[in-house]
Amino acid sequence: MPSKHTETPKLKKSPKIDDEEIAEPVKTKKKKSISKNKKQKKQSNEKQSAFRKSFLRTREKVWDRKRARVRLHRSFHRSYREDYKRPLNVPNLVAHAHGTLKILLKNWRVFLPLLILISLANTILVGLMSQNTYKILQDTIDSDYEAAVHGQLGLVAKSGLLLISTVATGGLSSGQTEIQQFCWIFLISILWLVTIYLLRHLLAGNKPKLRDGLYNALTPLLSSYVILAVIAVHLIPIGIFVIFYSTALATEFLATPLYAFLFWVFGGLLIILSAYLLPVSITALVAISVPGIYPLPALHAATDLLQGRRIRFIIRLIFCFIYLAVIWVIIALPLFGIDLVLKEHFEFLQNVPFVPILLQIMTTFSFIYGFSYIYLFYRRMLDNAD
């Protein structure tokens, strides 16, 4: 018979667990985390040291560039004339102006197609001066000076007044839309780069063609627009002066002598500020025409070249405008007189836009001459860079 008391199965004794066996994986985890932290610290230290080394290298490069730049003046130190006087062996004003014209006339086979191409493009994209506007100016001059010189104004005086009035009233740039203004700026920038490219190769002894200039000279076009933006910034003081002057005329602010004196002192300071800044940006436009140079190094190079030479550069620019005015009088004045004589005797020539075409060609030639004048003076400054 089965026994009354059933035996309950005895539980097996679990083996003894040593405390060290539990503590060992914890210790290994701590060791692994410590080793990872050490590796991370080493990596961060290496990164920091690499960053410090690269930062020091770039800082040394920046300071080397600053030390290499021309510094004729020091802040809060007296500047002596011997310190900021730089030699500049250049021909005088008349010789430089004649030399520029001589180079253009000597290489007329290169520059004449450029003049014709830009004039045609400007005529198509921007347009000529309206012939009706020219007739209105002519009729106004005849009516205002009807009593002069026995009922008629002298031919030379009349043609001179027509020349002055067409140039002063805007001539080519009157009534342009925004698209026409953009096209005009685009064509002038192309003319600038191509003219400098052709002159650079001509002075190097090469024989460039217009095709080479059009295909190869437009590489730094975008960089040139950056410099043009800098020129616009440098023209802000003159823009402020123009706004204040128009406001002063409208409100009769200049009627009081004291206010007029203060206004002209303030306006003179604004004009001087723009005159101080503009030579750098204009010279940078020449420097940026070299392929591979960026706008900021071009501005730095232009600043170094013009250290101690800004006044000479401004005088050269003013004389360039005077020389171009003389060329306009010598060439355009007789042609205006011929136009007046022909249209008085031949009625079918009344609607021929001879004067607008002449203004277009003369304006393009003036830009080519001015760009060549500035570039040749830039080359002279490079020869005397030290």
C-alpha positions in Angstrom: 0.0 0.0 0.0 1.1 3.4 -0.7 2.4 5.4 2.2 0.2 8.1 3.5 2.9 10.7 3.4 4.2 11.6 0.0 7.7 12.9 -0.1 8.1 16.3 -1.5 10.9 16.6 -4.0 13.9 18.3 -2.4 15.2 21.4 -4.1 18.6 21.2 -5.5 21.1 23.4 -3.8 22.3 26.2 -6.1 26.0 26.5 -6.4 27.6 29.1 -4.5 28.0 32.4 -6.3 31.1 34.3 -5.5 30.8 38.0 -5.1 33.9 38.5 -7.2 32.2 36.8 -10.2 29.5 39.5 -10.0 31.9 42.3 -9.6 34.1 41.3 -12.5 31.8 42.3 -15.4 31.1 45.7 -13.7 34.8 46.3 -13.5 35.3 45.4 -17.1 32.5 47.8 -18.2 34.1 50.6 -16.2 37.4 49.9 -17.7 35.9 49.9 -21.2 34.1 53.2 -20.6 37.3 54.7 -19.1 39.3 53.6 -22.2 36.6 55.0 -24.5 36.7 58.3 -22.6 40.4 58.4 -22.9 40.2 57.7 -26.7 37.6 60.5 -27.1 39.8 62.9 -25.1 42.8 62.0 -27.2 40.8 62.5 -30.4 39.4 65.8 -29.2 42.9 66.9 -28.1 44.2 65.9 -31.5 41.5 67.8 -33.2 42.0 70.9 -31.0 45.8 70.8 -31.7 45.2 70.4 -35.4 42.7 73.3 -35.3 45.2 75.4 -33.4 48.0 74.6 -35.9 45.8 75.4 -38.9 44.6 78.6 -37.1 48.1 79.7 -36.4 49.2 78.9 -40.0 46.3 81.0 -41.4 47.0 83.8 -39.0 50.7 83.8 -40.0 49.7 83.9 -43.7 47.3 86.8 -43.1 50.0 88.7 -41.1 52.6 87.9 -43.8 50.2 89.4 -46.4 49.6 92.5 -44.3 53.4 92.9 -43.7 54.0 92.6 -47.5 51.5 95.4 -48.3 52.6 99.0 -48.6 52.1 100.9 -45.4 53.3 104.5 -45.7 51.4 105.8 -42.6 51.0 104.6 -39.1 48.1 105.3 -36.8 48.8 108.0 -34.2 52.2 108.6 -35.6 53.5 111.6 -37.4 54.2 111.0 -41.1 57.1 112.7 -42.7 57.3 113.5 -46.4 60.3 111.2 -46.8 58.2 108.3 -45.5 55.2 108.6 -47.9 57.0 110.0 -51.0 57.1 107.3 -53.7 58.9 107.7 -57.0 56.8 107.5 -60.2 58.6 107.9 -63.5 55.8 108.7 -65.9 55.6 111.1 -68.8 53.8 114.4 -68.3 50.1 114.9 -68.9 50.3 116.0 -72.5 52.8 113.3 -73.5 50.8 110.6 -71.8 47.6 111.7 -73.5 49.3 111.9 -76.9 51.0 108.5 -76.4 47.6 106.9 -75.7 46.1 108.4 -78.9 49.2 107.3 -80.9 48.9 103.7 -79.7 45.2 103.6 -80.8 45.9 105.2 -84.2 48.9 102.9 -84.8 46.7 99.8 -84.2 43.6 101.1 -85.9 43.1 97.7 -87.6 42.4 96.2 -84.2 40.4 99.0 -82.5 38.3 100.2 -85.4 36.3 96.9 -85.7 35.8 97.0 -82.0 34.5 100.6 -82.2 32.1 99.6 -85.1 30.9 96.5 -83.3 30.1 98.2 -80.0 28.5 101.1 -81.8 26.2 98.8 -83.7 25.4 96.7 -80.7 24.6 99.8 -78.7 22.4 101.1 -81.5 20.5 97.9 -81.7 20.1 97.2 -77.9 20.0 100.7 -76.5 19.1 103.0 -79.4 20.2 106.3 -80.8 19.3 109.8 -79.8 16.0 110.7 -81.3 16.2 112.9 -84.5 13.1 114.8 -83.4 14.9 115.8 -80.2 17.8 117.1 -82.2 15.4 119.1 -84.4 13.7 120.6 -81.3 17.1 121.7 -80.0 18.0 123.2 -83.3 14.7 125.1 -83.6 15.0 126.3 -80.0 18.5 127.7 -80.7 17.3 129.4 -83.9 14.3 131.0 -82.2 16.3 132.2 -79.1 19.1 133.8 -81.1 17.1 135.1 -84.0 18.3 138.6 -83.6 22.0 137.7 -83.3 24.4 138.4 -86.2 21.9 140.1 -88.6 19.1 137.8 -87.9 21.1 134.5 -87.9 23.5 133.0 -85.4 26.9 132.3 -86.7 27.5 128.8 -88.0 30.4 128.0 -85.6 28.5 129.3 -82.6 25.3 127.5 -83.6 27.1 124.2 -84.2 28.9 124.7 -80.8 25.7 125.3 -79.0 24.1 122.2 -80.6 27.1 120.1 -79.5 26.9 121.4 -76.0 23.1 121.0 -75.8 23.1 117.4 -77.2 25.8 116.3 -74.7 24.3 118.2 -71.8 20.8 116.9 -72.3 21.9 113.3 -72.2 22.3 112.6 -75.9 22.6 108.9 -76.0 21.3 108.1 -72.6 18.1 110.1 -72.5 14.9 108.2 -71.7 16.3 104.7 -71.4 14.4 101.9 -69.8 15.9 99.6 -67.2 16.6 96.9 -69.8 18.4 99.4 -72.0 20.4 100.6 -69.1 21.4 97.0 -68.2 22.4 96.4 -71.9 24.4 99.6 -71.9 26.3 98.6 -68.7 26.9 95.1 -70.2 28.3 96.5 -73.4 30.6 99.0 -71.6 32.0 96.1 -69.4 32.7 94.1 -72.6 34.4 97.1 -74.1 36.5 97.6 -71.0 37.7 94.0 -70.8 38.4 93.6 -74.5 40.2 97.0 -74.8 42.5 96.0 -71.9 43.1 92.5 -73.3 44.1 93.9 -76.7 46.4 96.6 -75.2 48.0 94.0 -72.9 48.9 91.8 -75.8 50.0 94.7 -78.0 52.4 95.9 -75.4 53.7 92.4 -75.0 54.7 92.4 -78.7 51.9 90.1 -79.9 49.4 90.7 -82.7 46.0 90.0 -81.3 42.8 90.0 -83.2 39.4 91.2 -82.2 38.1 87.6 -82.2 40.7 86.7 -79.6 39.7 89.5 -77.4 36.0 88.7 -77.6 36.5 85.0 -76.8 39.2 85.3 -74.2 38.8 88.6 -72.5 35.4 88.0 -70.9 36.6 85.5 -68.2 36.7 88.0 -65.3 33.3 89.4 -66.2 31.6 88.4 -62.9 34.5 89.6 -60.9 34.3 93.0 -62.7 30.7 93.3 -61.6 31.8 92.8 -58.0 34.2 95.7 -58.4 31.4 97.7 -60.0 29.4 97.1 -56.9 32.3 98.4 -54.9 32.4 101.5 -57.1 28.6 102.0 -56.5 29.4 101.9 -52.7 32.2 104.5 -53.1 29.7 106.7 -55.0 27.3 106.8 -52.1 28.7 110.0 -50.6 28.2 111.9 -53.9 24.7 110.4 -54.1 24.0 111.8 -50.6 25.3 115.2 -51.7 23.1 115.2 -54.8 20.0 114.3 -52.7 20.7 117.0 -50.1 21.4 119.6 -52.8 18.1 119.0 -54.6 16.3 119.1 -51.3 18.1 122.4 -50.4 17.1 124.0 -53.7 13.5 122.9 -53.3 13.2 124.3 -49.8 15.4 127.4 -50.4 17.7 126.3 -47.7 20.7 127.9 -49.4 19.2 131.4 -49.2 20.7 131.9 -45.8 24.4 132.5 -46.0 25.3 130.6 -42.8 23.3 127.6 -43.8 24.8 127.7 -47.4 28.3 127.8 -45.9 27.7 124.8 -43.7 26.0 122.9 -46.5 28.9 123.5 -48.9 31.4 122.4 -46.2 29.5 119.2 -45.6 29.1 118.6 -49.4 32.8 119.2 -50.0 33.7 116.6 -47.4 31.4 114.1 -49.1 32.9 114.8 -52.5 36.4 114.5 -51.1 35.5 111.1 -49.5 34.3 109.7 -52.8 37.3 111.2 -54.6 39.6 109.4 -52.1 37.8 106.0 -52.5 37.1 105.9 -56.2 40.7 105.7 -57.5 41.2 102.4 -55.7 38.1 100.8 -57.2 38.9 102.1 -60.7 42.4 100.7 -60.5 41.0 97.5 -59.2 38.9 97.2 -62.3 42.2 97.1 -64.3 43.7 94.5 -61.9 40.7 92.3 -62.0 41.0 92.0 -65.8 43.9 89.5 -65.2 42.3 86.0 -65.3 42.6 84.1 -62.0 42.6 87.1 -59.6 39.8 87.6 -57.1 38.1 90.9 -56.2 39.6 91.3 -52.7 43.2 90.7 -53.8 42.6 93.1 -56.7 41.4 95.8 -54.3 44.4 95.2 -52.0 46.8 95.4 -55.0 45.2 98.6 -56.2 45.4 100.1 -52.7 49.1 99.3 -52.6 49.8 100.8 -56.0 48.0 104.1 -55.2 49.7 104.6 -51.8 51.1 108.2 -52.1 49.8 108.5 -55.7 46.1 109.2 -55.4 46.4 112.9 -56.2 48.4 112.1 -59.4 45.8 109.6 -60.5 43.0 112.1 -59.9 44.9 114.8 -61.9 45.4 112.3 -64.7 41.7 111.5 -64.8 40.7 115.2 -64.9 43.2 115.8 -67.7 41.8 112.8 -69.6 38.3 114.5 -69.6 39.8 117.8 -70.8 41.7 116.1 -73.6 38.6 114.2 -74.7 36.6 117.5 -74.7 39.2 119.0 -77.0 39.0 116.0 -79.3 35.2 116.4 -79.4 35.5 120.1 -80.3 38.1 119.3 -83.1 36.1 116.5 -84.6 32.5 117.0 -83.8 32.2 120.7 -84.2 33.1 120.8 -88.0 30.8 117.8 -88.6 27.9 119.6 -86.9 28.5 122.6 -89.1 28.6 120.4 -92.2 25.3 118.8 -91.1 23.7 122.3 -90.7 24.9 123.4 -94.1 23.8 120.3 -95.9 20.3 120.2 -94.3 19.7 123.9 -95.2 20.4 123.2 -98.9 19.0 119.7 -99.2 15.6 119.0 -97.7 15.7 115.3 -98.2 18.5 115.1 -95.6 16.3 116.5 -92.8 15.4 113.0 -91.5 18.9 111.5 -91.8 20.2 110.8 -88.3 23.7 112.0 -89.0 24.2 113.7 -85.6 22.9 110.7 -83.5 25.2 108.4 -85.4 28.1 110.8 -84.9 27.4 110.9 -81.1 27.3 107.1 -80.9 30.7 106.7 -82.6 32.3 109.6 -80.6 31.0 108.2 -77.3 32.3 104.7 -78.1 35.7 106.2 -79.1 35.8 108.2 -75.9 35.3 105.1 -73.8 38.0 103.2 -75.7 40.4 106.2 -75.3 39.6 106.6 -71.6 40.1 102.9 -70.8 43.4 102.8 -72.7 44.5 106.0 -70.9 43.8 104.4 -67.4 45.4 101.1 -68.4 48.6 102.7 -69.6 48.9 104.7 -66.4 48.4 101.5 -64.5 51.2 99.9 -66.3 53.4 102.8 -65.5 52.6 102.4 -61.8 53.4 98.7 -62.0 56.8 99.5 -63.4 57.4 101.8 -60.4 55.7 99.5 -57.8 58.6 99.7 -55.3 
